[in-house]
Amino acid sequence: MKFEVTILGTAGAVPSHGRFCSGVVLRTETTDILIDCGEGTQMQLQNAGIGMGKCKLILITHLHGDHYFGLPGLLSSLALSGRTEPLLIISPLHLRPRINALFELDRYPMPYAVTFQTYLATEFAPVVTIDDLEVFAFPLQHRTPTNGYLVREAVRQPNIIKDRVARYAIPWQDIAAIKAGADYTTPAGELIQNDELIVAPAPPRSFAYCSDTIYFPELADYVKGVDLLYHEATFLADMEADARKKGHATAAQAATIARDAGAGQLVMGHFSSRYSDVSAHQEEARAIFPNSFAARDLNQFGVSFVGRGI
């Protein structure tokens, strides 16, 4: 089952050669979620071969232009393409009036409903459930109010063991009840305990997105145990003082958060244009957290699904 993140842009602040501004897409079997929408996002979606038909939710971390200036064009293109499905956009304060002002100038009627929901995280908390995905927000520390987001699959029901179905001639009508915790009585009257029939489901997979932020140790608690962590790494460690002054982090600091959180994998982006090559970011991070990657635009990172039973 798909649980895959495509990095649409890895540039920090401004687009640069080979790098677009911030944006990632989380794709599952049922739902896609777009997080941030910098300049050029719709072009990158096309380059990645990703449509917006399954996307019901856009999450904006904060209102610096490199994280949302692509939104008006994307919304207009969706209208021109005939979208009718509603779209929810969650962000800190003031996104809606900025976007509405542009559409007032354009005066093009939107053929689908766009709902703007304002949310500013002060702690780790749930914000919305979309299909089988639960979305949480948590505060980051940047120069303007900023949300981080964690998306996690809902807890699945246990799986029934395939060979037990045949062994005990379990009719399909009883499988739902067994998954919900019921025992089973065979036609001969033998009681089969539930724990002999099921196995626990695979744990829910998760992805956390930490856009612009300084390093602060508490962040590791917000993303504890996440399978895939995106964390900005605007600078290298020799510019740590500059990073903090500008509201950003280094590759070493991103790796420290991943290590302290017990994350499965770290993906870094939002690189300053001063770096034409980001291999040093990857090397710096891997010295602290070996499973670290300095992303390139359109890189894809997946979390595998291990399941048994039916």
PyMOL commands that set and color helices and strands:
alter all, ss='L'
color gray80, all
select helices_A, chain A and resi 41-48+65-67+71-80+95-106+162-167+172-179+194-196+219-222+237-246+251-261+279-286
alter helices_A, ss='H'
color red, helices_A
select strands_A, chain A and resi 3-9+23-28+32-35+55-59+87-91+114-118+125-130+133-139+147-153+159-160+184-185+191-192+198-199+206-210+228-232+265-269+292-294+300-302
alter strands_A, ss='S'
color yellow, strands_A
deselect
rebuild
show_as cartoon
